[in-house]
């Protein structure tokens, strides 16, 4: 598990399923990108195939924004998939955009500040840019 602190000082915990702890102290909310998490705590699970993209892009974008908002307001938020790299890294890159990182730099920021292997596919990189465009249209 790694605590990822964004430039706006918002922090989330990024995690792979091997580190899953149902009794983790201090966790307020979990945002998981694989049904195998089966959380018994306050959490949401998104339908998102490994090495792929979310089944419902718009609902996932909204969920990422809400999850980031929870963390921004001080909740201890955990984000995870199976390995903690592809889908988790993609969500972290989206959150980096929400924290003020330029869309074209968000993936590299996550690789520099979380894990060099984060955001595993070109499609996931493209989805981060789609997310930025989608969110910018919602704010207008």
C-alpha positions as CSV (number, residue, x, y, z in Angstrom):
1,X,0.0,0.0,0.0
2,X,1.2,3.5,-0.7
3,X,-0.2,6.8,0.4
4,X,-0.4,9.1,-2.7
5,X,-0.4,12.8,-1.8
6,X,-1.6,15.0,-4.6
7,X,-0.3,18.6,-5.2
8,X,-3.5,20.0,-3.6
9,X,-2.5,18.0,-0.4
10,X,-5.4,15.5,-0.9
11,X,-4.2,11.9,0.0
12,X,-5.5,8.5,-0.9
13,X,-4.2,5.0,-0.2
14,X,-3.5,2.9,-3.3
15,X,-3.5,-0.8,-2.8
16,X,-3.4,-4.2,-4.5
17,X,-5.7,-7.0,-3.3
18,X,-2.9,-8.9,-1.6
19,X,-2.9,-6.2,1.0
20,X,-6.7,-6.4,1.5
21,X,-7.6,-6.0,5.2
22,X,-11.3,-6.1,6.1
23,X,-10.4,-4.7,9.6
24,X,-8.1,-1.9,8.4
25,X,-8.3,0.8,11.0
26,X,-8.9,4.4,9.9
27,X,-10.3,3.6,6.5
28,X,-13.5,5.5,5.8
29,X,-14.3,4.4,2.3
30,X,-13.0,2.0,-0.4
31,X,-13.1,2.5,-4.1
32,X,-12.3,-0.8,-5.9
33,X,-12.0,-1.7,-9.5
34,X,-12.5,-5.4,-9.3
35,X,-15.3,-7.5,-7.9
36,X,-12.9,-9.9,-6.2
37,X,-12.4,-7.3,-3.5
38,X,-15.9,-8.1,-2.0
39,X,-15.7,-5.4,0.6
40,X,-17.7,-5.8,3.8
41,X,-17.0,-2.1,4.7
42,X,-18.2,1.2,3.3
43,X,-17.1,0.9,-0.4
44,X,-18.1,0.9,-4.0
45,X,-16.9,-1.6,-6.7
46,X,-16.7,-0.5,-10.3
47,X,-17.0,-3.0,-13.2
48,X,-13.6,-2.6,-14.9
49,X,-11.9,-5.5,-16.7
50,X,-8.2,-6.0,-15.9
51,X,-6.0,-4.3,-18.5
52,X,-9.2,-2.7,-19.9
53,X,-11.5,0.2,-19.5
54,X,-14.5,0.7,-17.2
55,X,-17.7,-0.9,-18.5
56,X,-19.6,2.4,-17.9
57,X,-17.2,5.3,-18.6
58,X,-19.5,8.1,-17.5
59,X,-20.6,6.5,-14.2
60,X,-17.0,5.7,-13.4
61,X,-15.9,9.3,-14.1
62,X,-18.6,10.5,-11.7
63,X,-17.6,7.9,-9.1
64,X,-13.9,9.0,-9.3
65,X,-14.9,12.6,-8.8
66,X,-17.1,11.7,-5.8
67,X,-14.3,9.5,-4.4
68,X,-11.7,12.3,-4.8
69,X,-14.1,14.7,-3.1
70,X,-14.4,12.4,-0.1
71,X,-10.6,12.3,0.2
72,X,-10.3,16.1,-0.3
73,X,-12.7,16.6,2.6
74,X,-10.6,14.5,4.9
75,X,-11.9,11.0,4.6
76,X,-9.4,8.2,4.5
77,X,-10.0,6.7,1.1
78,X,-8.5,3.5,-0.3
79,X,-8.3,2.8,-4.1
80,X,-7.5,-0.6,-5.4
81,X,-7.6,-3.2,-8.1
82,X,-5.8,-6.6,-8.2
83,X,-2.2,-5.6,-8.7
84,X,-2.6,-1.9,-7.8
85,X,-1.1,-0.6,-11.1
86,X,-3.2,-0.5,-14.2
87,X,-6.7,0.4,-13.1
88,X,-5.6,1.9,-9.8
89,X,-3.0,4.0,-11.6
90,X,-5.6,5.1,-14.1
91,X,-7.9,6.3,-11.3
92,X,-4.9,8.0,-9.6
93,X,-4.1,9.8,-12.8
94,X,-7.7,11.0,-13.0
95,X,-7.5,12.2,-9.4
96,X,-4.2,14.0,-10.2
97,X,-6.2,16.0,-12.9
98,X,-8.8,16.9,-10.2
99,X,-5.9,18.0,-8.0
100,X,-4.6,20.4,-10.6
101,X,-2.1,18.4,-12.7
102,X,-2.4,19.1,-16.5
103,X,-4.2,16.2,-18.3
104,X,-1.2,15.5,-20.5
105,X,1.1,15.2,-17.5
106,X,-1.2,13.2,-15.2
107,X,0.0,9.7,-16.1
108,X,3.6,10.7,-15.8
109,X,2.9,12.4,-12.5
110,X,1.4,9.1,-11.2
111,X,4.4,7.1,-12.5
112,X,6.8,9.6,-10.8
113,X,4.9,9.8,-7.5
114,X,3.4,6.3,-7.1
115,X,4.8,3.6,-9.4
116,X,6.7,3.6,-12.7
117,X,4.5,0.8,-14.0
118,X,1.2,2.5,-13.2
119,X,-1.4,2.9,-16.0
120,X,-0.5,-0.2,-17.9
121,X,-2.0,0.2,-21.4
122,X,-2.2,2.9,-24.1
123,X,-6.0,2.6,-23.8
124,X,-5.9,3.5,-20.1
125,X,-3.6,6.5,-20.9
126,X,-6.2,7.6,-23.5
127,X,-9.0,7.1,-21.0
128,X,-7.3,9.5,-18.6
129,X,-7.4,12.2,-21.4
130,X,-11.1,11.3,-22.1
131,X,-11.8,11.7,-18.3
132,X,-10.2,15.2,-18.3
133,X,-12.3,16.3,-21.3
134,X,-15.5,14.7,-19.8
135,X,-15.0,16.5,-16.5
136,X,-14.2,19.8,-18.1
137,X,-17.5,19.6,-20.0
138,X,-19.4,18.9,-16.7
139,X,-18.0,22.0,-15.0
140,X,-19.0,24.4,-17.7
